Every structure is written in structure tokens, then in C-alpha cells.
Amino acid sequence: MFRPPRVFADVPSLRAPLPLSLIARVPLSALPVSLSFPVDDGTGSYTIVGAVSGGTVIAQAVAGPVRGRVADRGPAARLRAEVSGANAGAQG
């Protein structure tokens, strides 16, 4: 049913992007933890920390398929430009 990750590492076209994609996912799992410190400092409530972390995880779960579809739409260079522009616009 499940294949070991080594099977994917043996595919020549995946040798370069596979380790990079695994490293790129670290911030996604670290975000709820890193948000907990300022939320706790600001509110003093672990209940609110849990709600914010849970909301973050739910938002990531909803956005995951959307990110996948966007990534499959076109070339990576165009996607990087679009995401960089959206990020710059969101930061003001």
C-alpha cells in the first residue's frame, strides 16, 4: 500500500527537487509553534494559543490543494514571480 520514500529518490527527475521540497515544508509545520510565543505573550492565554494554532492548521489544510493546483498550472519561474508579488503586496 505505502511505498518507502527511497522509491521516489530512485526516480532521476525527482533527485534534485525531492530534498528541496521536503526542506521547504519545514516552515509550514513550524508556523503554529512559532505563532504560539507572541500570542501567549500578548494574551497570556493558552486557550487562545490553541485556537490560533488550530486555525492556522485548518487554513493550511484548506490552502494545500489550492497551492497544488496553482503549482501545476504553469512554469515554476512564473509561479515564483506571482507568489513573490503577492507576498510583497501583502506585506504592504
Buried (B, 14 or more C-beta within 10 A) or exposed (E): EEEEEEEEEEEEEEEEEBEEEEEEEEEBEEBBEEBBEEBBEEEEEEEBBEEBBEEBBEEBEEEEEEEEEEEEEEEEEEBEEEEEEEEEEEEE
